[in-house]
Amino acid sequence: MRRILPYIFLIIISLFLYNYSKDTREDIKVEHNYMQDAPYRVVLETYKNRYICNDCDMMIKRYLNSAQVIYNHNVYFFDDVGCMIRWLDRQEFRNKAKMYVYSTDTGTYIDAKLAWYIRDANTPLGYGFGAYETSIGAITSAMTRSTIEEQIGNFKIKRETKQIYEFEEIKQFALRGETLLNPMIKRELLKKR
């Protein structure tokens, strides 16, 4: 009995600490009363707050490819640009909301409608939409699943070599299901590898 007692004590302490950490941690899906006219400053490095995607309920683990929607002083968080587009399409305020995506080339949140996109990025949910602030950043991106042509060093890039898209095009692809989640589209997009 004396040998078992320390183990029982450790189990009780572990359960207590687990319940305490679960109660003190806050999962954030919506930030209310946000009065600024700029993207919300997300801090992912803390243990206390966890940001959760409003579409798929997954925890946002990194800034890359994340997105935000701001409407009526509320900020909604997303781990993937595809999640944001799908979720926003189901909302009544879809045409009135401000959308921000995390830019891969500048490392900041930018207006989603002004960003350039690629369709073969390595994203959390696999939609494949990577956002860039500049078209050159999108064309020369190394964060994709496709290879880059030798011509990039000379900046003699044709649009056919590396496809880049505007927000409305990406939105149509996402709503029609033409993402990397679709095996036929994935095979078509990645066949140049």
Residue pairs with C-beta under 8 A, 6 or more apart in sequence:
24 48
25 47
25 48
25 49
25 50
26 48
26 49
26 50
27 50
27 52
27 59
28 49
28 50
28 51
28 52
28 77
29 51
29 52
29 53
29 54
29 76
29 77
30 54
30 74
30 75
30 76
30 77
31 40
31 74
31 75
31 77
32 73
32 74
33 73
34 40
34 70
34 73
34 74
34 75
35 73
39 68
39 70
39 100
39 108
39 109
39 110
40 68
40 70
40 75
40 109
42 51
42 60
42 63
42 66
42 68
42 77
43 49
44 51
44 60
44 61
44 62
44 63
50 59
50 60
51 59
51 60
51 77
52 58
52 59
52 60
52 77
53 59
53 60
53 77
53 78
53 79
53 80
53 83
54 69
54 76
54 77
54 78
54 83
54 87
55 78
55 80
55 83
55 84
55 86
55 87
56 79
56 80
56 83
56 125
58 79
58 124
58 125
59 79
60 66
60 77
60 78
60 79
60 124
61 79
61 124
62 124
63 102
63 107
64 102
64 104
64 143
65 79
65 80
65 81
65 101
65 102
65 104
65 121
65 123
65 124
65 129
65 130
65 131
66 77
66 78
66 79
66 80
66 101
66 102
67 77
67 78
67 80
67 81
67 83
67 84
67 99
67 100
67 101
67 102
67 112
68 75
68 76
68 77
68 78
68 84
68 99
68 100
68 109
69 75
69 76
69 78
69 84
69 87
69 88
69 97
69 98
69 99
69 100
70 76
70 97
70 98
70 99
70 100
71 91
71 93
71 96
71 97
71 98
72 93
76 87
78 84
78 87
79 124
79 125
80 123
80 124
80 125
80 126
80 127
80 129
81 101
81 112
81 117
81 123
81 127
81 129
81 130
81 131
81 170
81 174
82 123
82 125
82 127
82 128
82 129
82 174
82 179
83 125
83 127
84 99
84 101
84 112
85 170
85 171
85 174
85 175
86 174
86 175
88 94
88 97
88 99
89 175
91 97
98 111
99 111
99 112
99 113
100 109
100 110
100 111
100 112
101 109
101 110
101 112
101 115
101 131
102 108
102 109
102 110
102 131
103 109
103 110
103 115
103 131
103 132
103 133
103 137
104 121
104 130
104 131
104 132
104 137
104 141
104 143
105 132
105 133
105 134
105 137
105 138
105 141
106 133
106 134
106 137
108 133
110 131
110 133
112 131
112 167
113 167
114 133
114 167
115 131
115 132
115 133
115 167
116 131
116 132
116 133
116 134
116 135
116 137
116 138
116 164
116 165
116 166
117 129
117 130
117 131
117 132
117 138
117 164
117 165
117 166
117 167
117 169
117 170
118 128
118 129
118 130
118 132
118 138
118 141
118 144
118 162
118 163
118 164
118 165
119 128
119 129
119 163
119 165
119 170
119 173
119 179
119 180
119 189
120 128
120 130
120 144
120 145
120 146
120 180
120 189
120 190
121 128
121 129
121 130
121 141
121 143
121 144
121 145
122 128
122 130
122 143
122 144
122 145
123 129
123 130
123 180
125 181
126 179
126 180
126 181
127 174
127 179
127 180
127 181
128 145
128 179
128 180
128 186
128 189
129 170
129 173
129 174
129 179
130 138
130 141
130 143
130 144
132 138
132 141
132 164
135 164
136 155
138 162
138 164
139 152
139 157
139 162
139 164
140 148
140 152
140 157
141 148
141 162
142 148
145 180
145 189
145 190
145 193
146 162
146 189
146 190
146 192
146 193
147 192
147 193
148 162
149 157
149 161
149 162
151 157
151 161
165 173
172 178
173 179
178 185
179 185
180 186
180 189
